[in-house]
Amino acid sequence: MDSLSIVIPAYNEERRLPATLDKVLDWLRVQHLTLHEVIVVDDGSSDRTAATVEEFAQTHAEVRLVQNPGNRGKGYAVRNGVLAARGEWILSTDADLSTPIEEISKLESAAVKQGAVVAIGSRALDKSLVEIHQPLLREYSGRFFNLVMRIVTGLSFRDTQCGFKLFRADAAREIFSRQKQDGFSFDVEDLLIARKLQLQAIEVPVRWANAEGTKVRLSQGLKSFLDLLAIRADHRATSAAQSPLADDRASRRT
């Protein structure tokens, strides 16, 4: 990995962002990258999230602020940040760093080894890596969502909702430029798009610790189940296509 963009969606995160940015920047300083940047996408926050990022940007040239036109949702924020990224690889991670930034090495290593262009962090593949669990209701709701997701979409991933995902930039642009979902179910849509384009996506176990202060409301969680039906309907309505990236991968194997 020669260059990396880190995209952090943020909604009312002025309290957590300083520590998060310090940790990310400290990690980046010891990496041998030709280019690195940290893009914080403010999703219409009502607190000092944007001002906090701007203050960091004054002393850290690698920090950039991208602002959504109002509170549009996590999916919109991640897409906005990814499409603005300049690195050859793009990591999306949550503002609470529930997965430590160092875990990116696992995603990168697995992607290179398996020839994948998408590597998603997973809490389900090795539960011993979950250091602090969510409250039981949220944890079991997440498991039920994953079960329904697999039935509705046919995807085999055990955990689509971990916010720690690595994309090769060319694949990310193809995927996110087609994304329609703005809410929390966007991860499922992106993985379906990757499958339709025949872009290899893999699931990698990562460390994870629940952080208090979730921004997911019950109504948003319920909507995510309905979104699965919309994603499936849209997926069936559009014809399958193969990305030139898939052709390129196949030619390198022959």
Rosetta blueprint (number, residue, H / E / L):
1 M L
2 D L
3 S E
4 L E
5 S E
6 I E
7 V E
8 I E
9 P E
10 A E
11 Y L
12 N L
13 E L
14 E L
15 R L
16 R L
17 L H
18 P H
19 A H
20 T H
21 L H
22 D H
23 K H
24 V H
25 L H
26 D H
27 W H
28 L H
29 R H
30 V L
31 Q L
32 H L
33 L L
34 T L
35 L E
36 H E
37 E E
38 V E
39 I E
40 V E
41 V E
42 D E
43 D L
44 G L
45 S L
46 S L
47 D L
48 R L
49 T H
50 A H
51 A H
52 T H
53 V H
54 E H
55 E H
56 F H
57 A H
58 Q H
59 T H
60 H L
61 A L
62 E L
63 V E
64 R E
65 L E
66 V E
67 Q E
68 N L
69 P L
70 G L
71 N L
72 R L
73 G L
74 K H
75 G H
76 Y H
77 A H
78 V H
79 R H
80 N H
81 G H
82 V H
83 L H
84 A H
85 A L
86 R L
87 G L
88 E L
89 W E
90 I E
91 L E
92 S E
93 T L
94 D L
95 A L
96 D L
97 L L
98 S L
99 T L
100 P L
101 I H
102 E H
103 E H
104 I H
105 S H
106 K H
107 L H
108 E H
109 S H
110 A H
111 A H
112 V H
113 K H
114 Q H
115 G L
116 A L
117 V L
118 V E
119 A E
120 I E
121 G E
122 S E
123 R L
124 A L
125 L L
126 D L
127 K H
128 S H
129 L H
130 V E
131 E E
132 I E
133 H L
134 Q L
135 P L
136 L H
137 L H
138 R H
139 E H
140 Y H
141 S H
142 G H
143 R H
144 F H
145 F H
146 N H
147 L H
148 V H
149 M H
150 R H
151 I H
152 V H
153 T H
154 G L
155 L L
156 S L
157 F L
158 R L
159 D L
160 T L
161 Q L
162 C L
163 G L
164 F L
165 K E
166 L E
167 F E
168 R E
169 A H
170 D H
171 A H
172 A H
173 R H
174 E H
175 I H
176 F H
177 S L
178 R L
179 Q L
180 K L
181 Q L
182 D L
183 G L
184 F L
185 S L
186 F H
187 D H
188 V H
189 E H
190 D H
191 L H
192 L H
193 I H
194 A H
195 R H
196 K H
197 L L
198 Q L
199 L L
200 Q L
201 A E
202 I E
203 E E
204 V E
205 P E
206 V L
207 R L
208 W E
209 A E
210 N L
211 A L
212 E L
213 G L
214 T L
215 K L
216 V L
217 R L
218 L H
219 S H
220 Q H
221 G H
222 L H
223 K H
224 S H
225 F H
226 L H
227 D H
228 L H
229 L H
230 A H
231 I H
232 R H
233 A H
234 D H
235 H H
236 R H
237 A H
238 T L
239 S L
240 A L
241 A L
242 Q L
243 S L
244 P H
245 L H
246 A H
247 D H
248 D H
249 R H
250 A H
251 S H
252 R H
253 R H
254 T L
